[in-house]
């Protein structure tokens, strides 16, 4: 699923009629963790979630009111006491939610974020909240990356910059942080929420057949940036694979030779034949790909393994890093089940990484 801020930019023409709700802190068991966001318009939920159920309904009502009043707020919900509904299980924890009804004030910040993500450069969204009451807060937002330093007062930047550097060095998209800072002898203090925003992992699917199409559909929902490669224009097109972000119609082996094989690139080979599999696989041996998987029967895989090792195209150790047969064993039979098994393995590798 596309990053919530990129979805916000999709609606930028109506940004003055939107509100963004973000989980800023939790204690105990809660439906979502800090950094989870939901976007609302006057009709209700547009995108994202802060956990669904009772909490989200309460937040939706507050967001709709905020859109009309243009007053942002920072709310605390005690899930055991504040919200009671016998029909739903209550987690019992505490959750803090920031509702921002003035997103147009920093559209330029979201555009900077979008430009960074599209160029595959990570950064940190800094949200400064000065809280006067639960229903009255002042919000400022800033985008900071390795090449972009925002105009934040130096007294704050001295504390924030090392935190941002640490977040970017760890490359953990869930490394959401909160700081409470104040300028000496000045009131009130402000909360700074530091939210890492990383480009989505890049999934390259070599092959636009039935499995490639089904996998692209799933991967688009799982927050992968999807590229599909095939030399058959009748398969490799946006009508056949609407979820793909990029479609390349060319010789598969040649395109994979040109591919940037980074540590956030995942490659799945599901071509239509042994020859295409080999040409797709050769340029990847010894690369820094996060994941390399190839579909095939046991006999085909054994034959290819012998060819690669006998011809010096791969060592035994290099071959053993390939996920083949691709996917997690779930006794899959249909095209859709095979795609699910592959998607599950991609999630496992990404989350383990």
MIBAVO-120056 format. One line per field, with one value per atom (N, C-alpha, C): residue number from 1; y, x, z. Coordinates in pm, whole numbers, plus 50000, padded with zeros to 5 digits. Layout:
nr <- c(NUM/...)
yy <- c(Y/...)
xx <- c(X/...)
zz <- c(Z/...)
//
This chain:
nr <- c(1/1/1/2/2/2/3/3/3/4/4/4/5/5/5/6/6/6/7/7/7/8/8/8/9/9/9/10/10/10/11/11/11/12/12/12/13/13/13/14/14/14/15/15/15/16/16/16/17/17/17/18/18/18/19/19/19/20/20/20/21/21/21/22/22/22/23/23/23/24/24/24/25/25/25/26/26/26/27/27/27/28/28/28/29/29/29/30/30/30/31/31/31/32/32/32/33/33/33/34/34/34/35/35/35/36/36/36/37/37/37/38/38/38/39/39/39/40/40/40/41/41/41/42/42/42/43/43/43/44/44/44/45/45/45/46/46/46/47/47/47/48/48/48/49/49/49/50/50/50/51/51/51/52/52/52/53/53/53/54/54/54/55/55/55/56/56/56/57/57/57/58/58/58/59/59/59/60/60/60/61/61/61/62/62/62/63/63/63/64/64/64/65/65/65/66/66/66/67/67/67/68/68/68/69/69/69/70/70/70/71/71/71/72/72/72/73/73/73/74/74/74/75/75/75/76/76/76/77/77/77/78/78/78/79/79/79/80/80/80/81/81/81/82/82/82/83/83/83/84/84/84/85/85/85/86/86/86/87/87/87/88/88/88/89/89/89/90/90/90/91/91/91/92/92/92/93/93/93/94/94/94/95/95/95/96/96/96/97/97/97/98/98/98/99/99/99/100/100/100/101/101/101/102/102/102/103/103/103/104/104/104/105/105/105/106/106/106/107/107/107/108/108/108/109/109/109/110/110/110/111/111/111/112/112/112/113/113/113/114/114/114/115/115/115/116/116/116/117/117/117/118/118/118/119/119/119/120/120/120/121/121/121/122/122/122/123/123/123/124/124/124/125/125/125/126/126/126/127/127/127/128/128/128/129/129/129/130/130/130/131/131/131/132/132/132/133/133/133/134/134/134/135/135/135/136/136/136/137/137/137/138/138/138/139/139/139/140/140/140/141/141/141/142/142/142/143/143/143/144/144/144/145/145/145/146/146/146/147/147/147/148/148/148/149/149/149/150/150/150/151/151/151/152/152/152/153/153/153/154/154/154/155/155/155/156/156/156/157/157/157/158/158/158/159/159/159/160/160/160/161/161/161/162/162/162/163/163/163/164/164/164/165/165/165/166/166/166/167/167/167/168/168/168/169/169/169/170/170/170/171/171/171/172/172/172/173/173/173/174/174/174/175/175/175/176/176/176/177/177/177/178/178/178/179/179/179/180/180/180/181/181/181/182/182/182/183/183/183/184/184/184/185/185/185/186/186/186/187/187/187/188/188/188/189/189/189/190/190/190/191/191/191/192/192/192/193/193/193/194/194/194/195/195/195/196/196/196/197/197/197/198/198/198/199/199/199/200/200/200/201/201/201/202/202/202/203/203/203/204/204/204/205/205/205/206/206/206/207/207/207/208/208/208/209/209/209/210/210/210/211/211/211/212/212/212/213/213/213/214/214/214/215/215/215/216/216/216/217/217/217/218/218/218/219/219/219/220/220/220/221/221/221/222/222/222/223/223/223/224/224/224/225/225/225/226/226/226/227/227/227/228/228/228/229/229/229/230/230/230/231/231/231/232/232/232/233/233/233/234/234/234/235/235/235/236/236/236/237/237/237/238/238/238/239/239/239/240/240/240/241/241/241/242/242/242/243/243/243/244/244/244/245/245/245/246/246/246/247/247/247/248/248/248/249/249/249/250/250/250/251/251/251/252/252/252/253/253/253/254/254/254/255/255/255/256/256/256/257/257/257/258/258/258/259/259/259/260/260/260/261/261/261/262/262/262/263/263/263/264/264/264/265/265/265/266/266/266/267/267/267/268/268/268/269/269/269/270/270/270/271/271/271/272/272/272/273/273/273/274/274/274/275/275/275/276/276/276/277/277/277/278/278/278/279/279/279/280/280/280/281/281/281/282/282/282/283/283/283/284/284/284/285/285/285/286/286/286/287/287/287/288/288/288/289/289/289/290/290/290/291/291/291/292/292/292/293/293/293/294/294/294/295/295/295/296/296/296/297/297/297/298/298/298/299/299/299/300/300/300/301/301/301/302/302/302/303/303/303/304/304/304/305/305/305/306/306/306/307/307/307/308/308/308/309/309/309/310/310/310/311/311/311/312/312/312/313/313/313/314/314/314/315/315/315/316/316/316/317/317/317/318/318/318/319/319/319/320/320/320/321/321/321/322/322/322/323/323/323/324/324/324/325/325/325/326/326/326/327/327/327/328/328/328/329/329/329/330/330/330/331/331/331/332/332/332/333/333/333/334/334/334/335/335/335/336/336/336/337/337/337/338/338/338/339/339/339/340/340/340/341/341/341/342/342/342/343/343/343/344/344/344/345/345/345/346/346/346/347/347/347/348/348/348/349/349/349/350/350/350/351/351/351/352/352/352/353/353/353)
yy <- c(49881/50000/50125/50223/50342/50418/50473/50553/50657/50678/50766/50909/50953/51090/51104/50998/51001/50999/50927/50929/51067/51131/51268/51360/51344/51427/51399/51277/51246/51331/51379/51459/51605/51651/51783/51896/51875/51980/52006/51906/51921/51913/51947/51925/52007/52120/52201/52135/52030/51958/51819/51802/51673/51690/51580/51575/51447/51457/51342/51306/51182/51132/51039/51062/50983/50937/50808/50756/50805/50880/50937/50864/50785/50713/50610/50502/50396/50343/50290/50217/50089/49978/49850/49802/49724/49662/49758/49787/49881/49826/49870/49815/49856/49970/50014/50078/50094/50147/50288/50361/50497/50506/50609/50628/50584/50501/50461/50580/50597/50716/50680/50769/50757/50894/50898/51023/51027/51141/51156/51277/51266/51383/51398/51484/51511/51391/51294/51175/51061/51072/50966/50924/50799/50747/50739/50799/50794/50687/50680/50589/50565/50451/50421/50372/50355/50310/50342/50363/50369/50252/50151/50029/49979/50060/50016/50014/49959/49940/50068/50057/50167/50289/50267/50379/50458/50389/50459/50535/50480/50552/50681/50674/50794/50897/50850/50940/51000/50919/50971/51085/51072/51179/51306/51289/51405/51468/51384/51435/51514/51465/51536/51671/51673/51800/51895/51841/51923/51983/51908/51961/52084/52081/52193/52311/52283/52390/52442/52361/52390/52395/52324/52316/52176/52171/52044/52009/51881/51838/51719/51697/51583/51511/51393/51326/51198/51170/51048/50961/50832/50738/50626/50606/50490/50382/50280/50182/50095/50096/50018/50100/50232/50315/50412/50481/50584/50525/50402/50342/50210/50199/50074/50029/49909/49851/49701/49649/49507/49415/49471/49388/49375/49455/49451/49426/49352/49329/49457/49497/49616/49576/49640/49602/49630/49741/49773/49868/49913/50002/50148/50230/50374/50415/50502/50545/50696/50763/50907/50930/51018/51042/51192/51232/51370/51384/51481/51509/51645/51646/51768/51808/51924/51971/52087/52114/52226/52179/52074/52012/52105/52197/52289/52384/52395/52485/52436/52307/52253/52155/52192/52112/52099/52207/52203/52097/52074/51971/51832/51808/51679/51660/51769/51759/51726/51784/51748/51600/51554/51412/51325/51363/51286/51282/51397/51402/51309/51307/51221/51074/51037/50897/50852/50938/50901/50888/50959/50945/50841/50768/50659/50708/50827/50883/50889/50821/50821/50954/50976/51095/51079/51187/51184/51302/51272/51376/51419/51545/51600/51679/51636/51705/51767/51899/51975/52011/51970/51993/52071/52190/52271/52259/52198/52160/52258/52326/52418/52348/52262/52176/52060/51964/51848/51890/51990/52032/52156/52202/52319/52294/52273/52250/52330/52364/52429/52327/52306/52204/52270/52227/52262/52133/52127/52007/52044/51951/51972/51838/51846/51728/51737/51630/51629/51500/51516/51401/51428/51339/51358/51481/51524/51638/51760/51750/51859/51882/52002/52038/52152/52132/52235/52348/52457/52575/52561/52480/52460/52538/52604/52677/52592/52654/52582/52508/52568/52502/52365/52354/52226/52135/52196/52117/52042/52100/52033/51898/51884/51756/51670/51734/51659/51596/51669/51620/51486/51466/51334/51222/51253/51153/51114/51215/51188/51107/51144/51070/50925/50903/50767/50687/50753/50686/50644/50734/50702/50594/50593/50492/50353/50346/50215/50162/50251/50211/50125/50156/50083/50172/50135/50221/50233/50149/50155/50226/50291/50356/50496/50504/50630/50680/50809/50862/50989/51012/51131/51202/51335/51418/51531/51565/51683/51785/51899/51999/52136/52218/52354/52445/52567/52668/52720/52723/52766/52900/52903/53022/53060/52967/52994/52880/52913/52815/52831/52728/52594/52510/52389/52296/52242/52182/52123/51977/51901/51762/51755/51678/51655/51506/51475/51336/51315/51219/51191/51061/51074/50958/50924/50810/50772/50738/50786/50755/50703/50576/50512/50475/50477/50430/50286/50247/50108/50015/49894/49795/49776/49757/49747/49600/49557/49420/49418/49342/49324/49183/49175/49046/49021/48920/48882/48782/48831/48746/48805/48828/48892/48793/48665/48564/48564/48453/48445/48467/48403/48416/48556/48609/48744/48846/48831/48923/48911/48790/48770/48822/48802/48850/49003/49065/49212/49269/49204/49248/49245/49135/49123/49221/49229/49311/49458/49503/49642/49673/49575/49593/49581/49527/49502/49606/49718/49832/49802/49729/49715/49808/49864/49931/49822/49805/49687/49722/49651/49658/49521/49516/49390/49398/49291/49285/49165/49188/49077/49127/49036/49078/49066/49033/49015/49133/49224/49343/49307/49195/49157/49116/49084/49052/49170/49229/49336/49470/49498/49625/49659/49785/49831/49780/49741/49683/49544/49468/49332/49335/49429/49436/49580/49621/49761/49800/49702/49734/49764/49733/49756/49906/49948/50088/50114/50012/50025/49896/49908/49791/49810/49712/49719/49609/49646/49549/49539/49433/49416/49277/49244/49118/49117/49011/49007/49010/48930/48926/49061/49129/49259/49363/49360/49456/49429/49303/49271/49304/49296/49341/49488/49568/49712/49748/49653/49677/49710/49813/49843/49737/49658/49545/49584/49666/49719/49627/49665/49584/49599/49685/49693/49651/49573/49523/49374/49334/49194/49149/49035/48987/48848/48834/48705/48668/48552/48507/48405/48446/48357/48367/48343/48353/48226/48224/48114/47996/48007/47895/47892/47778/47755/47859/47888/47982/48121/48170/48303/48307/48198/48192/48209/48139/48144/48284/48347/48481/48584/48561/48651/48630/48506/48471/48508/48491/48511/48649/48760/48891/48914/48825/48846/48771/48675/48596/48684/48678/48757/48901/48936/49074/49093/49217/49249/49255/49186/49182/49138/49199/49157/49019/48986/48858/48819/48693/48638/48505/48498/48375/48334/48203/48153/48035/48038/47930/47814/47696/47582/47449/47346/47210/47165/47058/47006/46964/46903/46858/46977/47078/47196/47266/47281/47349/47271/47140/47057/47070/47073/47085/47221/47328/47462/47473/47415/47420/47359/47243/47176/47262/47324/47409/47527/47593/47712/47678/47569/47533/47477/47391/47330/47434/47538/47641/47757/47748/47853/47981/47973/48092/48122/48022/48039/47934/47970/47871/47802/47693/47623/47717/47794/47887/47993/48044/48145/48086/47967/47903/47883/47846/47817/47940/48060/48181/48209/48137/48158/48085/48153/48089/48014/47887/47806/47662/47602/47661/47782/47883/48008/47989/48067/48068/47979/48003/47922/47802/47689/47566/47571/47589/47586/47488/47397/47300/47373/47480/47562/47485/47509/47444/47544/47644/47740/47853/47930/48046/48142/48167/48261/48209/48080/48023/48029/48007/48019/48163/48258/48400/48435/48381/48406/48348/48230/48168/48250/48308/48393/48523/48584/48709/48690/48577/48548/48539/48479/48469/48606/48690/48826/48904/48891/48959/48909/48778/48721/48775/48778/48829/48978/49054/49198/49229/49161/49190/49137/49029/48978/49074/49124/49217/49346)
xx <- c(50084/50000/50088/50051/50133/50145/50262/50287/50177/50133/50021/50047/50173/50203/50198/50231/50215/50067/49987/49842/49785/49840/49797/49824/49941/49975/49884/49830/49734/49608/49582/49462/49497/49612/49659/49567/49490/49398/49290/49261/49158/49218/49347/49417/49357/49294/49235/49112/49061/48945/48982/49109/49156/49209/49211/49274/49354/49470/49558/49566/49535/49546/49666/49752/49874/49889/49915/49945/50083/50092/50220/50281/50202/50255/50158/50210/50125/50185/50097/50138/50056/50122/50051/50004/49897/49845/49753/49786/49708/49696/49594/49573/49679/49745/49852/49964/50077/50195/50227/50315/50349/50392/50341/50370/50256/50166/50050/49959/49911/49834/49711/49612/49491/49454/49410/49373/49222/49162/49016/48977/48861/48798/48661/48576/48447/48354/48382/48297/48346/48470/48522/48662/48696/48830/48863/48978/49026/49132/49225/49339/49402/49473/49546/49457/49517/49441/49519/49448/49511/49465/49408/49373/49233/49146/49010/48928/48807/48722/48680/48661/48608/48699/48830/48924/48916/48918/48917/48787/48677/48551/48553/48609/48621/48712/48824/48918/48854/48777/48710/48616/48540/48450/48527/48637/48721/48782/48824/48884/48782/48659/48555/48525/48523/48501/48618/48739/48859/48862/48816/48812/48723/48611/48518/48569/48630/48674/48814/48892/49032/49117/49072/49147/49206/49337/49406/49410/49429/49431/49521/49559/49641/49567/49513/49418/49477/49434/49478/49357/49368/49259/49307/49235/49258/49164/49218/49135/49052/49086/49007/48892/48914/48817/48742/48817/48755/48663/48695/48619/48561/48434/48372/48269/48283/48190/48190/48081/48075/48090/48066/48073/48214/48308/48445/48544/48650/48756/48837/48863/48941/49081/49180/49319/49362/49312/49347/49463/49523/49637/49596/49694/49671/49731/49661/49707/49689/49791/49787/49779/49688/49665/49667/49749/49754/49665/49573/49485/49521/49567/49615/49514/49450/49347/49396/49524/49579/49697/49675/49782/49834/49749/49792/49902/49921/50025/50165/50179/50313/50306/50227/50222/50361/50440/50575/50661/50637/50713/50676/50547/50504/50556/50566/50620/50769/50842/50983/50995/50909/50909/50883/50782/50749/50862/50929/51042/51154/51179/51285/51252/51128/51089/51096/51050/51056/51198/51292/51432/51503/51425/51472/51575/51548/51633/51552/51596/51521/51534/51446/51451/51364/51350/51272/51174/51046/50945/50943/50971/50976/50847/50770/50646/50661/50655/50668/50528/50498/50365/50379/50323/50316/50173/50158/50026/49980/49867/49808/49694/49624/49522/49502/49421/49398/49344/49259/49193/49256/49367/49435/49585/49635/49779/49827/49954/50020/50115/50102/50181/50271/50395/50488/50552/50579/50640/50763/50859/50984/51028/51097/51154/51306/51367/51513/51569/51670/51739/51888/51964/52110/52151/52065/52099/52011/51920/51826/51814/51850/51842/51744/51635/51532/51572/51495/51521/51452/51510/51462/51555/51500/51588/51706/51823/51947/51941/51871/51861/51794/51699/51632/51715/51774/51848/51966/52026/52138/52098/51972/51923/51864/51803/51732/51826/51928/52015/52082/52138/52196/52093/51970/51864/51831/51820/51790/51901/52026/52140/52136/52101/52094/51981/51867/51753/51789/51851/51885/51992/52084/52190/52135/52031/51974/51880/51826/51740/51622/51565/51449/51326/51232/51116/51022/51038/50952/51020/51132/51210/51157/51031/50962/51006/51036/51087/51013/51014/50953/51054/51064/51150/51067/51090/51029/51139/51129/51235/51178/51261/51221/51342/51320/51425/51432/51550/51561/51491/51418/51346/51229/51190/51074/50974/50847/50739/50645/50574/50583/50686/50710/50795/50717/50788/50724/50764/50672/50700/50745/50850/50898/50884/50808/50791/50874/50964/51055/51012/50964/50909/50996/51063/51144/51054/51093/51021/51122/51109/51204/51133/51206/51147/51102/50994/50951/51054/51061/51149/51109/51210/51186/51180/51064/51046/51048/51140/51148/51100/51000/50943/50984/51065/51108/51007/50918/50813/50676/50599/50468/50355/50383/50279/50182/50111/50004/50058/50170/50224/50280/50350/50403/50293/50184/50072/50010/49988/49928/50020/50151/50246/50251/50246/50246/50125/50011/49889/49907/49961/49982/50088/50198/50311/50275/50189/50145/50069/49998/49924/50014/50133/50225/50337/50316/50409/50544/50542/50660/50643/50753/50754/50781/50691/50693/50735/50837/50879/50861/50798/50779/50854/50928/51007/50962/50939/50909/50930/50962/50983/50855/50743/50616/50524/50506/50424/50279/50233/50094/50068/50177/50166/50214/50324/50386/50324/50208/50140/50052/50018/49945/49802/49748/49613/49615/49719/49731/49780/49870/49927/49914/49794/49772/49844/49879/49942/50091/50152/50296/50326/50430/50473/50554/50627/50710/50698/50686/50682/50787/50876/50982/50961/50948/50931/51062/51137/51268/51320/51435/51499/51523/51477/51482/51625/51712/51850/51920/51894/51957/51910/51780/51727/51781/51797/51847/51996/52068/52208/52217/52121/52123/52064/51997/51927/52023/51989/52065/52030/52128/52104/52144/52058/52087/52035/52067/52024/51876/51805/51660/51588/51659/51600/51574/51452/51409/51377/51430/51409/51347/51236/51169/51167/51221/51228/51118/51021/50909/50887/50992/50983/50921/50910/50836/50924/51057/51139/51277/51343/51476/51576/51572/51668/51653/51531/51509/51546/51521/51559/51710/51784/51929/51982/51930/51977/51939/51827/51787/51872/51910/51982/52131/52194/52339/52385/52320/52371/52354/52280/52250/52344/52418/52506/52615/52629/52731/52690/52564/52518/52475/52435/52391/52239/52170/52024/51976/51867/51808/51747/51699/51630/51642/51668/51673/51601/51491/51412/51381/51370/51341/51246/51143/51046/51100/51048/51089/51066/51056/51043/51177/51174/51299/51397/51347/51436/51500/51420/51473/51578/51548/51639/51770/51760/51880/51965/51900/51972/52042/51971/52030/52144/52129/52235/52363/52350/52467/52531/52446/52498/52577/52521/52585/52716/52717/52838/52944/52902/52998/53062/52986/53038/53105/53109/53173/53092/52961/52876/52838/52847/52814/52888/52923/52978/52862/52894/52790/52731/52818/52772/52679/52715/52631/52497/52500/52374/52281/52338/52256/52187/52227/52158/52031/52012/51893/51775/51661/51539/51476/51506/51453/51436/51319/51198/51152/51105/51068/50943/50934/50813/50821/50731/50719/50631/50664/50589/50452/50349/50212/50126/50195/50127/50039/50092/50016/49994/49878/49842/49807/49728/49683/49785/49766/49852/49848/49728/49713/49782/49772/49837/49989/50040/50185/50230/50153/50187/50184/50088/50080/50201/50244/50361/50487/50498/50614/50605/50487/50469/50500/50459/50487/50637/50710/50855/50921/50871/50923/50901/50784/50756/50850/50869/50957/51099/51151/51288/51295/51196/51197/51190/51101/51085/51203/51264/51382/51499/51509/51616/51604)
zz <- c(50000/50000/50000/49918/49904/50036/50061/50180/50199/50324/50353/50305/50308/50266/50114/50043/49898/49861/49939/49917/49946/50048/50079/49960/49899/49783/49664/49656/49550/49563/49686/49712/49744/49697/49738/49692/49585/49540/49643/49727/49830/49969/49982/50109/50223/50194/50300/50362/50298/50349/50399/50434/50487/50628/50702/50834/50843/50904/50921/51069/51100/51238/51246/51346/51361/51505/51521/51654/51694/51805/51847/51966/52036/52151/52201/52257/52312/52440/52524/52644/52649/52669/52677/52543/52543/52422/52349/52222/52141/52000/51924/51789/51688/51709/51619/51701/51639/51706/51656/51725/51684/51538/51472/51331/51240/51291/51211/51187/51064/51030/50948/50956/50876/50823/50698/50632/50617/50657/50653/50569/50500/50442/50506/50453/50517/50513/50426/50417/50507/50559/50645/50605/50632/50610/50461/50425/50287/50268/50364/50349/50486/50496/50617/50729/50848/50965/51091/51199/51330/51416/51351/51422/51402/51342/51319/51447/51436/51553/51621/51755/51835/51830/51844/51847/51718/51606/51479/51457/51506/51493/51575/51695/51778/51711/51658/51591/51466/51393/51273/51308/51416/51456/51493/51564/51599/51475/51379/51256/51174/51166/51090/51155/51287/51357/51334/51332/51313/51172/51073/50936/50930/51001/51000/51082/51198/51287/51255/51181/51152/51280/51382/51507/51522/51531/51549/51697/51728/51867/51889/52013/52052/52164/52132/52220/52279/52401/52470/52497/52458/52481/52573/52682/52767/52718/52657/52587/52681/52809/52904/52963/52979/53049/52959/52870/52788/52683/52638/52529/52578/52580/52624/52522/52478/52382/52404/52453/52489/52368/52248/52129/52075/52127/52077/52188/52155/52254/52269/52392/52420/52460/52401/52425/52569/52626/52764/52779/52670/52678/52664/52635/52617/52483/52413/52281/52267/52215/52190/52039/51999/51856/51828/51733/51687/51564/51569/51455/51400/51278/51212/51105/51126/51033/50946/50949/50870/50785/50710/50631/50522/50476/50370/50416/50549/50600/50565/50540/50510/50394/50293/50171/50111/50121/50064/50134/50262/50335/50281/50262/50207/50063/49988/49852/49856/49953/49970/50004/50093/50129/50006/49929/49809/49709/49689/49596/49643/49775/49829/49807/49837/49824/49679/49589/49446/49396/49456/49419/49506/49587/49673/49775/49830/49936/50065/50171/50297/50371/50464/50547/50670/50746/50868/50866/50886/50900/51046/51069/51205/51229/51328/51362/51500/51504/51629/51679/51801/51858/51989/51990/52113/52164/52279/52329/52437/52410/52509/52584/52514/52573/52478/52517/52431/52295/52292/52169/52106/52162/52106/52101/51981/51964/51844/51849/51736/51674/51543/51475/51370/51367/51260/51210/51082/51025/50943/50942/50870/50810/50696/50633/50641/50689/50704/50646/50563/50504/50508/50448/50447/50367/50278/50192/50218/50314/50340/50491/50534/50676/50692/50768/50779/50872/50865/50947/51082/51168/51305/51398/51503/51596/51642/51647/51676/51808/51907/52037/52026/51933/51911/51820/51716/51619/51683/51787/51854/51909/51951/52001/51891/51794/51690/51589/51547/51438/51470/51591/51621/51618/51660/51657/51513/51426/51285/51221/51247/51192/51236/51363/51415/51351/51333/51269/51127/51052/50913/50904/51000/50997/51028/51111/51148/51041/50957/50845/50888/51004/51055/51038/50951/50926/51045/51147/51265/51382/51358/51463/51491/51530/51558/51696/51707/51833/51875/52006/52063/52152/52135/52219/52277/52402/52460/52483/52415/52417/52449/52513/52543/52535/52494/52498/52642/52703/52842/52868/52979/53025/52935/52848/52765/52780/52784/52796/52677/52641/52696/52620/52668/52594/52475/52383/52264/52251/52194/52162/52016/51993/51857/51827/51723/51681/51554/51560/51450/51383/51262/51190/51068/51071/50955/50836/50720/50597/50496/50464/50372/50242/50131/50006/50022/49956/49966/49903/49955/49894/49747/49662/49518/49478/49433/49385/49233/49178/49033/49001/48915/48874/48730/48710/48575/48521/48438/48383/48409/48302/48314/48289/48311/48294/48412/48426/48527/48669/48701/48837/48858/48758/48770/48791/48718/48733/48873/48920/49053/49163/49147/49247/49249/49132/49126/49198/49183/49251/49403/49454/49599/49648/49575/49619/49626/49534/49538/49665/49718/49843/49965/49945/50056/50063/49998/50005/49940/49830/49745/49625/49580/49450/49347/49253/49166/49024/48975/48836/48772/48658/48585/48453/48423/48298/48216/48089/47997/47855/47764/47625/47542/47606/47535/47570/47478/47503/47532/47479/47502/47648/47720/47863/47949/47909/47988/47950/48006/47982/48101/48115/48232/48239/48126/48129/48190/48159/48214/48358/48390/48525/48576/48615/48655/48783/48867/48995/48983/48869/48854/48845/48916/48909/48782/48736/48616/48537/48406/48317/48209/48195/48095/47993/47868/47760/47685/47715/47654/47690/47638/47675/47826/47892/48039/48090/48032/48076/48062/47951/47928/48029/48061/48157/48298/48333/48466/48478/48368/48370/48410/48363/48391/48527/48587/48713/48827/48906/49028/49133/49168/49258/49401/49463/49595/49704/49828/49943/49972/49898/49915/49786/49702/49578/49590/49555/49561/49419/49380/49244/49246/49174/49160/49013/48980/48842/48817/48736/48701/48550/48473/48327/48271/48138/48075/48034/48060/48014/48077/48065/48122/48072/47942/47883/47945/47957/48013/48161/48233/48374/48389/48307/48317/48284/48181/48145/48250/48318/48426/48551/48574/48697/48691/48578/48568/48619/48580/48626/48776/48843/48985/49078/49025/49108/49169/49300/49369/49396/49365/49387/49532/49564/49700/49711/49624/49629/49768/49814/49942/49930/49811/49790/49644/49620/49484/49485/49412/49409/49266/49244/49109/49119/49035/49033/48950/48973/48892/48959/48877/48931/48988/49066/49125/49017/48911/48803/48731/48703/48634/48719/48849/48939/48951/48962/48973/48847/48731/48605/48596/48634/48629/48729/48845/48946/48890/48827/48770/48661/48576/48468/48525/48624/48681/48751/48825/48899/48805/48711/48617/48525/48491/48402/48476/48609/48687/48697/48667/48676/48821/48906/49048/49129/49251/49344/49415/49482/49560/49664/49729/49833/49773/49656/49592/49550/49497/49455/49575/49686/49804/49862/49819/49866/49786/49675/49591/49653/49661/49710/49593/49587/49477/49522/49508/49451/49534/49467/49532/49617/49724/49806/49929/50021/50142/50110/50165/50138/50206/50126/50178/50095/50024/49936/49835/49779/49683/49554/49494/49369/49260/49295/49196/49178/49072/49046/49165/49215/49327/49453/49479/49596/49584/49464/49443/49468/49418/49438/49587/49660/49805/49876/49835/49900/49875/49756/49724/49805/49807/49881/50028/50084/50226/50251/50158/50173/50162/50072/50059/50189/50248/50375/50484/50490/50591/50578/50457/50437/50468/50423/50448/50597/50668/50810/50893/50849/50917/50894/50772/50736/50818)
//
